């Protein structure tokens, strides 16, 4: 019999301690801050669990107080963290949100940046229905790039579904390296998430149809266009079906984390057998929650 506790979704990537102003104000002048956690792939995992999908998150943290905090919080949301290791020789990464001005990262040499293929050898990627990674991880170090190569190869060999969020972080890449590397990975994935703005910056694509034309290989490509909406291209039926769903009108407090929430809502809906409109709507609903606060994660009751 199948293991009832086995995750249907596995996410892999770094999560850090997050320092954010308690109110939506600049970091330079904020008097009150909060210590939270944040990371693209664990964000996806937490949202997916909230939507009823058994999910595991795989990573590494330092054997330090911040690592304990990260592990305890992610596990406290119901995510399977058995695939997370604690490295006594490297720290847990930290980042700061500066509302309206972006994010400051302090992650060089972190425990997660030292991950490689051997560190996930015992993780049952082949048993998951979907494995989700992002373009952040291969930019962290050569070892992390090799880890992502291993994930792609193992999932493809097992006939599984590889979900890839482009998640371009310019500060992590050497000048000129990101566009070709991220496009190559996207073309090998089964499901791709990409923002229209980042696609335009990386590859000069002007609209969702141009993004799809650039990457015809994936079965599904989802192009997110901020407060306009999102378009899904799905060729699983043999046709390249195109579905657009407008975004939910939202008073945006802080946008970081909304893309992860969207991916989780979309993937959860897909795993629950929803159609294209419901998949995109599921993504918009989770993004809507995150956009209304300075947190990456939703309130415990949502």
Residue pairs with C-beta under 8 A, 6 or more apart in sequence:
5 54
5 80
6 54
6 124
6 127
6 128
7 54
7 55
7 56
7 80
7 127
7 128
8 53
8 54
8 55
8 128
8 129
8 130
8 271
9 44
9 45
9 48
9 53
9 54
9 55
9 56
9 128
9 129
9 130
9 131
9 132
9 267
9 268
9 271
10 55
10 56
10 57
10 58
10 83
10 123
10 125
10 128
10 130
10 131
10 132
11 41
11 42
11 44
11 45
11 48
11 55
11 56
11 57
11 58
11 131
11 132
11 133
12 41
12 57
12 58
12 59
12 120
12 123
12 131
12 132
12 133
12 137
12 147
12 151
13 39
13 40
13 41
13 42
13 59
13 112
13 133
13 134
13 136
13 137
14 39
14 41
14 59
14 60
14 93
14 107
14 110
14 112
14 113
14 136
14 137
14 140
15 37
15 38
15 39
15 41
15 42
15 57
15 59
15 61
15 70
15 74
15 112
16 37
16 38
16 39
16 66
16 70
16 92
16 93
16 94
16 95
16 105
16 107
16 110
17 35
17 36
17 37
17 66
17 69
17 70
17 92
17 93
17 94
17 95
18 35
18 36
18 37
18 38
18 94
18 95
18 96
18 97
18 296
19 33
19 34
19 35
19 36
19 94
19 95
19 96
19 97
20 33
20 34
20 36
20 96
20 97
20 99
20 294
20 295
21 27
21 30
21 32
21 33
21 34
21 97
21 98
21 99
21 294
22 30
22 32
22 33
22 34
22 294
23 30
23 32
23 294
24 99
24 100
24 253
24 254
24 294
25 99
26 98
26 99
26 100
26 101
27 33
27 96
27 97
27 98
27 99
27 101
27 104
28 98
34 294
35 69
36 73
36 295
36 296
36 297
37 69
37 70
37 73
37 74
37 296
37 297
38 95
38 256
38 257
38 296
38 297
39 59
39 70
39 296
40 134
40 136
40 165
40 167
40 259
40 260
41 57
41 59
41 132
41 133
41 134
41 137
41 260
42 57
42 59
42 70
42 74
42 79
43 257
43 260
43 261
43 264
43 296
43 297
44 55
44 132
44 165
44 260
44 263
44 264
44 267
45 55
45 56
45 57
45 74
45 77
45 79
45 264
46 74
46 77
46 78
46 79
46 264
46 297
46 298
47 260
47 261
47 264
47 265
47 268
47 286
47 297
47 298
48 55
48 264
48 267
48 268
49 55
49 77
49 78
49 79
50 77
50 78
50 298
50 302
51 264
51 265
51 268
51 269
51 272
51 282
51 286
52 268
52 272
53 267
53 268
53 271
53 272
54 80
55 79
55 80
56 79
56 80
56 81
56 82
56 83
56 123
56 128
57 74
57 79
57 80
57 81
57 83
57 84
58 83
58 84
58 120
58 123
59 83
59 84
59 85
59 112
59 115
60 84
60 85
60 86
60 87
60 90
60 111
60 112
60 114
60 115
60 119
61 67
61 70
61 71
61 84
61 85
61 86
61 87
61 92
61 111
61 112
62 86
62 87
62 88
62 90
62 91
62 92
62 110
62 111
63 86
63 87
63 88
64 91
64 92
66 91
66 92
66 94
67 86
67 92
67 111
70 92
71 81
71 84
71 86
74 81
74 84
75 81
77 297
83 120
83 123
85 111
85 119
86 111
87 111
87 114
90 109
90 110
90 111
90 113
90 114
91 109
91 110
91 111
92 110
92 111
93 105
93 106
93 107
93 110
93 111
93 112
93 113
94 106
94 107
95 103
95 104
95 105
95 106
95 107
96 103
96 104
96 106
97 103
97 254
97 256
97 294
98 104
99 253
99 254
99 294
100 254
103 256
105 171
105 172
107 113
107 140
110 140
112 140
112 144
113 140
113 141
113 143
113 144
114 141
114 143
115 143
115 144
115 147
116 143
116 144
116 146
116 147
117 146
117 147
117 149
117 150
119 147
120 147
120 150
120 151
125 131
125 151
125 154
125 155
125 158
125 160
126 154
126 155
126 157
126 158
126 160
128 160
129 160
129 161
129 271
130 160
130 161
130 162
130 163
130 191
130 267
130 270
130 271
131 151
131 155
131 160
131 161
131 162
131 163
132 163
132 164
132 165
132 263
132 267
133 148
133 151
133 162
133 163
133 164
133 165
134 164
134 165
134 166
134 167
135 164
135 165
135 166
135 167
135 168
135 169
135 178
135 181
135 182
135 185
136 167
136 169
136 172
137 144
137 145
137 147
137 148
138 144
138 145
138 148
138 181
138 185
139 145
139 169
139 172
139 173
139 178
139 181
140 172
148 185
151 162
152 162
152 185
152 188
152 189
155 161
155 162
156 162
156 188
161 190
161 191
162 188
162 189
162 190
162 191
163 189
163 190
163 191
163 192
163 193
163 263
163 267
164 185
164 186
164 188
164 189
164 191
164 192
164 193
165 192
165 193
165 194
165 259
165 260
165 263
166 182
166 186
166 192
166 193
166 194
166 195
166 198
166 199
166 202
167 259
168 178
168 182
168 198
168 201
168 202
170 178
173 181
178 202
179 202
179 203
182 202
183 202
183 203
183 214
183 215
186 192
186 194
186 215
186 218
187 215
187 217
187 218
188 217
189 218
190 218
190 219
190 220
191 218
191 219
191 220
191 221
191 222
191 267
191 270
192 215
192 218
192 220
192 221
192 222
193 222
193 224
193 259
193 262
193 263
193 266
194 211
194 221
194 222
194 223
194 224
195 223
195 224
195 225
195 226
195 259
196 205
196 207
196 208
196 211
196 223
196 224
196 225
196 226
197 225
197 226
199 205
199 211
199 214
199 223
200 206
203 211
203 214
205 211
205 214
208 223
208 225
208 231
208 233
208 244
209 242
211 221
211 223
212 221
212 223
212 233
212 240
215 221
216 235
219 234
219 235
219 236
220 232
220 233
220 234
220 235
220 236
221 232
221 233
222 230
222 231
222 232
222 233
222 266
222 280
222 283
223 230
223 231
223 233
224 230
224 259
224 262
224 283
225 231
225 247
226 247
227 247
227 249
227 250
227 252
228 246
228 247
229 244
229 245
229 246
229 247
229 280
229 284
230 244
230 245
230 247
230 262
230 280
230 283
230 284
231 242
231 243
231 244
232 241
232 242
232 243
232 244
232 276
232 279
232 280
233 240
233 241
233 242
234 240
234 241
234 243
234 276
235 241
241 276
243 276
243 277
243 280
244 280
245 277
245 280
245 281
245 284
247 284
247 287
248 284
248 285
248 287
248 288
250 288
250 291
250 292
251 292
252 291
252 292
253 291
253 292
253 293
253 294
254 291
254 293
254 294
255 291
256 296
257 290
257 295
257 296
257 297
258 287
258 290
258 291
259 287
260 290
260 296
261 283
261 286
261 287
261 289
261 290
261 298
262 283
262 284
262 286
262 287
263 283
264 283
264 286
265 282
265 283
265 284
265 285
265 286
265 287
266 279
266 280
266 282
266 283
268 282
269 278
269 279
269 281
269 282
269 283
270 279
274 282
286 298
289 298
289 299
289 302
290 296
290 297
290 298
